[in-house]
Amino acid sequence: MANQTTNEDRDRMNQWVETWRRAGLEMDLIRRREIEAADTQKAIRQLFGDSSLVQTLPPRTSSGLVEQQAWFAKLRR
């Protein structure tokens, strides 16, 4: 039977899965470090240029979630 998986094949598959599981954990750590180290203001300047209106606005005191939910409530009506 050509579809039978040998113990050796099974062991290789398990090693492959374990390798990618560990790699995934490490990649998550790298991603988190990169996000935490990102300079948001610099990224905004790179995307929108130095004359961006975004730079002239004062920092928000909230996340905007309350305002977003208010808009969603109006749309539901």
Beta strands, then each sheet from edge to edge (+ up, - down):
end
